[in-house]
Amino acid sequence: MDITVVGEGAVLAAPDVLRLHAGVEVRRGSAAEAFTAVRSAAARLAEALAGAGIAAEDVRTVELSLGPEYEAYPKVAAYRAAQGVEVVVRDLGRADHVIDTVAGVGEEARLNGVAFEVSDPSRFLRVARVRAFRDAAAKAAQYAELAGRPLGRVVSVNEEVRGGPQPMRLAAAAAESGASISPGRETLTVTVQVGYDFG
């Protein structure tokens, strides 16, 4: 006979990486004009990000779209083109500067939100695992005591980890922290299922 219990351990970690979702968007009278204009604006954005110290490998294209906008279907009012990027900011002290850089590209610039993450969660997860396992062991010991039976060796362990990038809209971030972006704290949680011999 065996018994399986669930333990949970959580730890707070300070995010040290910002993922900024930004891009450019234009509207023009023809599809060709819109596409040409958005590619030009995207090139200016890429140049501005490089000038702000963002490495090329920390900029990833996540959107490229072109399509009509209708005045009253099927009458086309204009063509909309957009190109979006995810920018990884590895120095949070420069986050405001990078955001200002994007906004400074011009009227085509778009800021779509941010997400914070912990670049190396392993050391935090080690602490969370200890807490989760101790929680499971305490529960198992209590059940054994209540049942009046000895608790045997561990026969199985299954882990689940929760936590990751936390999205935040720019407006919400500004409201919380005044003029700057605030990473706050991220909760990393380990849930462990531990099976014991139950003699």
C-alpha positions as CSV (number, residue, x, y, z in Angstrom):
1,M,0.0,0.0,0.0
2,D,1.2,3.5,-0.7
3,I,0.1,7.1,-0.2
4,T,0.6,10.1,-2.6
5,V,0.6,13.6,-1.3
6,V,1.1,17.0,-3.0
7,G,3.5,19.6,-1.7
8,E,3.9,23.1,-2.8
9,G,6.8,25.5,-2.5
10,A,6.9,29.1,-3.7
11,V,9.7,31.8,-3.8
12,L,9.6,35.4,-4.9
13,A,12.1,36.5,-7.5
14,A,13.0,39.9,-8.9
15,P,12.7,39.9,-12.7
16,D,15.8,41.1,-14.5
17,V,14.7,41.0,-18.1
18,L,12.1,43.0,-19.9
19,R,10.4,41.9,-23.1
20,L,9.0,44.9,-24.9
21,H,6.4,44.4,-27.5
22,A,6.6,47.3,-30.0
23,G,6.4,48.0,-33.7
24,V,5.3,50.4,-36.4
25,E,2.0,50.8,-38.2
26,V,0.9,52.9,-41.3
27,R,-2.2,53.5,-43.4
28,R,-1.9,54.4,-47.1
29,G,-4.1,54.6,-50.1
30,S,-2.6,51.5,-51.8
31,A,-1.2,48.2,-50.5
32,A,2.1,48.9,-52.2
33,E,2.4,52.3,-50.6
34,A,1.5,50.9,-47.1
35,F,4.0,48.1,-47.4
36,T,6.8,50.3,-48.6
37,A,6.1,52.8,-45.8
38,V,5.9,50.2,-43.0
39,R,9.2,48.6,-44.1
40,S,10.8,52.1,-44.1
41,A,9.5,52.8,-40.6
42,A,10.6,49.3,-39.4
43,A,14.1,50.1,-40.7
44,R,14.2,53.3,-38.7
45,L,13.0,51.5,-35.6
46,A,15.7,48.8,-36.0
47,E,18.3,51.6,-36.4
48,A,17.0,53.4,-33.3
49,L,17.1,50.3,-31.2
50,A,20.7,49.5,-32.3
51,G,21.6,53.1,-31.3
52,A,20.0,52.5,-27.9
53,G,22.4,49.6,-27.3
54,I,20.0,46.7,-28.2
55,A,21.8,43.8,-29.8
56,A,20.5,42.5,-33.1
57,E,19.8,39.1,-31.6
58,D,17.6,40.7,-29.0
59,V,15.1,41.9,-31.6
60,R,12.7,39.4,-33.0
61,T,10.0,40.1,-35.6
62,V,6.6,38.8,-34.3
63,E,4.2,40.5,-36.7
64,L,4.1,41.4,-40.3
65,S,0.6,42.3,-41.7
66,L,-0.9,44.1,-44.7
67,G,-4.6,44.4,-45.4
68,P,-7.5,46.6,-46.5
69,E,-9.6,48.7,-44.2
70,Y,-13.2,49.2,-45.5
71,E,-15.3,52.4,-45.5
72,A,-18.3,50.3,-46.3
73,Y,-17.7,46.8,-47.7
74,P,-16.5,46.4,-50.4
75,K,-15.3,50.0,-50.7
76,V,-11.7,50.2,-49.4
77,A,-10.9,53.3,-47.3
78,A,-7.1,52.6,-46.9
79,Y,-4.6,49.8,-46.5
80,R,-3.0,49.1,-43.1
81,A,0.4,47.6,-42.8
82,A,2.2,46.8,-39.5
83,Q,5.4,45.2,-38.4
84,G,5.9,44.2,-34.8
85,V,8.9,43.2,-32.8
86,E,9.8,41.8,-29.4
87,V,12.7,43.6,-27.9
88,V,14.7,41.9,-25.1
89,V,16.0,44.5,-22.6
90,R,18.7,42.9,-20.4
91,D,19.4,46.0,-18.4
92,L,16.3,47.1,-16.6
93,G,17.9,50.4,-15.8
94,R,17.7,51.2,-19.5
95,A,14.1,50.2,-19.9
96,D,12.7,53.7,-20.0
97,H,15.3,54.9,-22.4
98,V,14.5,52.0,-24.8
99,I,10.8,52.8,-24.6
100,D,11.4,56.4,-25.2
101,T,13.6,55.4,-28.2
102,V,10.7,53.5,-29.7
103,A,8.2,56.3,-29.2
104,G,10.7,58.7,-30.8
105,V,10.6,56.9,-34.1
106,G,7.6,58.9,-35.1
107,E,3.8,58.7,-35.5
108,E,4.2,55.2,-36.9
109,A,5.5,53.9,-33.6
110,R,3.4,51.5,-31.5
111,L,4.0,50.3,-27.9
112,N,1.9,47.1,-27.2
113,G,3.0,46.0,-23.8
114,V,5.7,44.5,-21.7
115,A,6.5,41.2,-19.9
116,F,9.1,40.7,-17.2
117,E,11.0,37.5,-16.5
118,V,13.8,36.0,-14.5
119,S,16.7,35.2,-16.8
120,D,18.0,32.4,-14.6
121,P,15.3,30.9,-12.4
122,S,17.3,27.8,-11.4
123,R,18.6,29.1,-8.1
124,F,15.1,30.2,-7.1
125,L,13.6,26.9,-8.1
126,R,16.1,25.0,-6.0
127,V,14.7,26.8,-2.9
128,A,11.1,26.2,-4.1
129,R,11.8,22.4,-4.5
130,V,13.1,22.1,-1.0
131,R,10.0,23.9,0.3
132,A,7.7,21.7,-1.8
133,F,9.3,18.5,-0.8
134,R,9.2,19.4,2.9
135,D,5.6,20.3,2.6
136,A,4.8,16.9,1.0
137,A,6.8,15.1,3.7
138,A,5.0,16.9,6.5
139,K,1.6,16.0,5.0
140,A,2.6,12.4,4.6
141,A,3.9,12.1,8.1
142,Q,0.7,13.6,9.4
143,Y,-1.4,11.0,7.5
144,A,0.8,8.2,8.7
145,E,0.3,9.4,12.3
146,L,-3.5,9.7,11.9
147,A,-3.7,6.2,10.4
148,G,-1.4,4.8,13.1
149,R,0.9,3.3,10.4
150,P,4.6,3.7,9.7
151,L,5.6,5.9,6.8
152,G,8.0,4.1,4.4
153,R,10.4,5.2,1.8
154,V,9.7,7.5,-1.2
155,V,8.6,5.5,-4.2
156,S,7.8,8.3,-6.7
157,V,8.3,12.0,-7.3
158,N,6.5,14.1,-10.0
159,E,7.2,17.8,-10.3
160,E,5.3,20.7,-11.9
161,V,6.8,24.2,-12.1
162,R,4.7,27.4,-12.5
163,G,5.8,30.9,-13.2
164,G,7.2,32.7,-16.2
165,P,7.0,36.0,-18.1
166,Q,4.3,38.2,-16.6
167,P,2.6,40.4,-19.2
168,M,1.7,44.0,-18.3
169,R,0.1,46.7,-20.3
170,L,2.1,49.8,-20.6
171,A,-0.7,52.0,-19.3
172,A,-1.0,49.8,-16.1
173,A,2.7,49.9,-15.6
174,A,2.9,53.7,-15.9
175,A,0.0,54.1,-13.4
176,E,1.7,51.9,-10.9
177,S,5.2,53.4,-11.1
178,G,4.8,57.0,-12.2
179,A,7.1,57.7,-15.2
180,S,9.0,54.5,-15.1
181,I,8.4,50.8,-15.6
182,S,8.4,48.6,-12.5
183,P,9.2,44.9,-12.7
184,G,7.8,44.1,-9.2
185,R,8.3,40.5,-8.1
186,E,7.5,37.2,-9.8
187,T,6.3,34.1,-7.9
188,L,8.0,30.8,-9.0
189,T,6.1,27.8,-7.7
190,V,7.0,24.1,-7.6
191,T,4.3,21.6,-7.0
192,V,5.5,18.0,-6.2
193,Q,3.6,14.8,-5.9
194,V,5.4,12.4,-3.7
195,G,4.5,8.7,-3.2
196,Y,5.5,6.9,-0.1
197,D,5.3,3.3,1.1
198,F,2.5,3.2,3.7
199,G,3.2,0.1,5.7
